[in-house]
Amino acid sequence: MKTYKVGIIGYGGFGQFLHHWWNRLEQIQIVAIADTVTGLQPEGNCKLYESWKELLTDPQIDIVSIVTPPALHAEMACAAMQAGKHVLLEKPAALTAAS
């Protein structure tokens, strides 16, 4: 089976929780994290990006998990899909129907 390479955008408590448990799945490899917090030390060996837009340009990433404040979800999810990534999005997808 294929190993899916995941990038996580947002590395607060829930982003760290997802990283911890996804690392235990055989077909999942966390390869990158994007967060504006400096000095992060995620478990495992993965790239760190200060910009979520940079993470989207990483050709090895298959899936992007967006774990940021809801007001940022729609823009990030649309950009990730336009970059050809599969998207896992924490709810809500947007704060208003216009988003």
Secondary structure, DSSP 8 states (H G I E B T S, - for coil): ---EEEEEE--SHHHHHHHHHHTTSTTEEEEEEE-S-TT---SSS-EEES-HHHHHT-TT--EEEE-S-GGGHHHHHHHHHHTT-EEEE-S-S-SSTT-
